[in-house]
Amino acid sequence: PVARAILTRRLLNLYKNVPKTNKTPDQFAGSGLIRFEQINKDSPQGYLTAPYVWLWIFVEVSNNQADPILRDWQFADYGEQRALIDPVSSLQAKSWQSFEKFVASFRCVKSAVIEEDELTTISEVHAGARLNGDIQFKNHNLQLEIARNQTDTKSENLTAREWNVDCYHSTVDVRRFKHCIINAPSSPSGDAFLSLDQPGTESPNEIHQYKQRQKPISQVAYEEERKKSASENDFFILFTTAENCNIELPKRSGIVDGKVFRDYFGPFAGRAYKSIMTKSTPPIHDKVKNIHTTSHGKLCRVNQINKERAKMIILIRPFEKIAVANVKPKLPMNFYFQKGLHMVSHILPRFI
């Protein structure tokens, strides 16, 4: 119940019991691990929140329950930090591979903290998003899959009782409501999708679109994204890194922009930003420069190398030893020179 309250950003009263418990938010916060953040000083209403490590503990518990979503969600990202220091280690997989995977995985995690077959709503699962309309449906604990081929995500085009999608681990019948599927790259439809269990009706789809950009999404662009991805009966949500997107949302539509990341992701907003930066960070071979052959212009784009220092490098190279490269051009010692390959890579700052 506490995990559900945190992950779904449920609005609670400080003096009333958290649903399905016999404790108030204040009592849960007494341990110091969980905090209660009031919406303002004069209101008893607010949200439970916890440090990022709390979810790590949740994962450890879920490991005993063989939950593959949480088991495979690698929280210890020290390998990625090492990759920034040592270019050779960059060949390993990054722990947070993309914004798309993070958001889709987060949706699966939310489904895990709501009881199987329990009635829930879009507004509960996507608390913190700006929404127009709501859908009540039966919750199922979702597993994450990735489609092998580009898949149409409009429910009106998929009226059969079965909807089989060829994924990397198996063929998934989406109409069994057990999977959230990331679409194949460059699909003209939604970026991720699932089917919502509404007994006695034609089940609508929940469709996500992910846009990494700085400029706000325009009204026209939003409507075009919805039109190509979703039917009128589906619920469409656009996730974007742009802030202050002034959108008049169509029915059964929502948006999560950069301005509401903290409201939506709660204590994991920083990790959402981190997953964005993982996607936008250039490949390691773009960070590592050959000090003997790199052009003046490219040297100048390396942090802490100005025009004068770049000219000096070009004039006195090649360097016989790594130490000479540090001393003669007076390069800072926080540059990493790889022996044998004669490369230089700046250790990028950790800003998340």
Backbone hydrogen bonds, N-H to C=O, Kabsch-Sander energy under -0.5 kcal/mol:
donor,donor_aa,acceptor,acceptor_aa,energy
5,A,1,P,-2.2
6,I,2,V,-2.2
7,L,3,A,-2.8
8,T,4,R,-2.4
9,R,6,I,-0.9
10,R,5,A,-1.9
12,L,46,G,-3.1
14,L,44,P,-2.9
16,K,13,N,-1.6
18,V,23,K,-2.9
21,T,18,V,-1.6
26,D,14,L,-1.0
28,F,24,T,-1.9
29,A,25,P,-2.3
30,G,26,D,-0.6
30,G,27,Q,-0.6
31,S,28,F,-1.0
32,G,29,A,-1.4
34,I,28,F,-0.5
35,R,49,T,-3.3
37,E,35,R,-0.5
37,E,47,Y,-3.0
38,Q,36,F,-0.7
39,I,45,Q,-2.4
43,S,40,N,-1.5
46,G,12,L,-2.2
47,Y,37,E,-2.3
49,T,35,R,-2.7
54,W,51,P,-1.7
55,L,51,P,-0.6
55,L,52,Y,-0.9
56,W,52,Y,-1.1
57,I,53,V,-2.0
58,F,54,W,-2.1
59,V,55,L,-2.3
60,E,56,W,-2.1
61,V,57,I,-2.0
62,S,58,F,-2.2
63,N,59,V,-2.0
64,N,60,E,-0.7
64,N,61,V,-0.8
65,Q,62,S,-1.1
66,A,63,N,-1.4
67,D,62,S,-1.6
71,R,67,D,-2.7
72,D,68,P,-2.2
74,Q,72,D,-1.2
75,F,73,W,-0.7
77,D,75,F,-1.2
79,G,76,A,-0.5
80,E,77,D,-0.6
81,Q,77,D,-1.4
82,R,78,Y,-2.4
83,A,79,G,-1.7
84,L,80,E,-1.2
85,I,81,Q,-0.9
85,I,82,R,-0.6
86,D,82,R,-3.1
89,S,86,D,-1.0
90,S,87,P,-1.3
91,L,88,V,-1.2
92,Q,89,S,-1.7
97,Q,95,S,-0.6
102,F,98,S,-2.1
103,V,99,F,-2.6
104,A,100,E,-2.5
105,S,101,K,-2.5
106,F,102,F,-2.6
107,R,103,V,-2.0
108,C,104,A,-1.7
109,V,105,S,-2.5
110,K,106,F,-2.2
111,S,107,R,-1.7
112,A,108,C,-1.2
112,A,109,V,-0.5
113,V,109,V,-0.9
113,V,110,K,-0.7
114,I,111,S,-0.6
117,D,139,N,-3.0
118,E,115,E,-1.8
120,T,137,F,-2.9
122,I,135,I,-1.7
125,V,121,T,-2.3
126,H,122,I,-2.7
127,A,124,E,-1.2
129,A,126,H,-2.0
130,R,255,I,-2.3
131,L,129,A,-0.6
132,N,253,S,-2.7
137,F,120,T,-2.3
138,K,197,D,-2.7
139,N,118,E,-3.2
139,N,137,F,-0.5
142,L,140,H,-0.7
143,Q,178,K,-1.9
145,E,180,C,-2.2
147,A,182,I,-2.7
148,R,166,D,-2.9
149,N,166,D,-0.6
157,N,154,K,-1.0
158,L,155,S,-1.7
165,V,172,V,-3.0
167,C,165,V,-0.7
167,C,170,S,-2.1
168,Y,146,I,-1.8
172,V,165,V,-2.8
172,V,170,S,-0.6
174,V,163,W,-3.0
174,V,172,V,-1.0
176,R,173,D,-2.0
177,F,174,V,-2.0
180,C,143,Q,-2.5
181,I,193,F,-2.9
182,I,145,E,-2.8
183,N,181,I,-0.5
183,N,191,D,-2.7
184,A,149,N,-0.7
187,S,184,A,-1.1
191,D,208,H,-2.0
192,A,208,H,-1.5
193,F,181,I,-2.2
194,L,206,E,-1.6
196,L,204,P,-2.8
197,D,138,K,-0.6
198,Q,196,L,-1.0
201,T,198,Q,-1.8
203,S,201,T,-0.8
206,E,194,L,-2.8
207,I,205,N,-0.6
207,I,235,F,-2.8
208,H,192,A,-2.9
209,Q,237,I,-2.0
211,K,239,F,-3.0
213,R,211,K,-0.8
222,Y,218,S,-2.4
223,E,219,Q,-2.4
224,E,220,V,-2.2
225,E,221,A,-2.2
226,R,222,Y,-2.4
227,K,223,E,-2.5
228,K,224,E,-2.0
229,S,225,E,-1.1
230,A,226,R,-2.8
234,D,231,S,-1.0
235,F,205,N,-2.7
236,F,234,D,-0.6
236,F,252,R,-2.1
237,I,207,I,-2.8
238,L,254,G,-2.0
239,F,209,Q,-3.3
239,F,237,I,-0.5
240,T,238,L,-0.5
240,T,256,V,-2.7
241,T,211,K,-1.6
243,E,214,Q,-0.6
246,N,244,N,-0.9
247,I,245,C,-1.6
249,L,247,I,-1.1
252,R,132,N,-1.3
253,S,132,N,-1.4
253,S,250,P,-0.6
254,G,236,F,-2.0
255,I,130,R,-2.1
256,V,238,L,-2.8
258,G,242,A,-2.7
260,V,257,D,-1.6
261,F,258,G,-1.0
264,Y,260,V,-2.6
265,F,261,F,-3.3
266,G,262,R,-1.6
268,F,265,F,-2.0
269,A,266,G,-1.7
272,A,268,F,-1.6
273,Y,269,A,-2.1
274,K,270,G,-2.1
275,S,271,R,-2.3
276,I,272,A,-1.5
277,M,273,Y,-2.3
278,T,274,K,-2.1
279,K,275,S,-1.5
280,S,276,I,-2.2
281,T,277,M,-1.9
286,D,283,P,-2.0
287,K,283,P,-0.8
287,K,284,I,-0.7
288,V,284,I,-1.9
289,K,287,K,-0.5
289,K,344,V,-2.8
291,I,289,K,-0.8
291,I,342,H,-1.1
292,H,342,H,-0.6
293,T,290,N,-1.0
294,T,290,N,-2.5
299,L,295,S,-2.3
300,C,296,H,-2.0
301,R,297,G,-0.8
302,V,299,L,-1.5
305,I,302,V,-1.9
306,N,304,Q,-0.6
310,A,306,N,-2.3
311,K,307,K,-2.2
312,M,308,E,-2.1
313,I,309,R,-2.2
314,I,310,A,-2.1
315,L,311,K,-2.2
316,I,312,M,-2.0
317,R,313,I,-1.5
325,A,321,K,-1.3
326,N,322,I,-1.4
327,V,323,A,-2.1
328,K,324,V,-2.4
331,L,325,A,-0.6
331,L,326,N,-0.7
335,F,332,P,-1.0
336,Y,345,S,-2.2
337,F,335,F,-0.6
338,Q,336,Y,-0.6
338,Q,343,M,-1.5
339,K,337,F,-0.6
341,L,339,K,-1.2
342,H,338,Q,-1.3
343,M,338,Q,-0.8
344,V,289,K,-3.3
345,S,336,Y,-1.9
347,I,334,N,-1.0
348,L,346,H,-0.8
351,F,349,P,-0.8
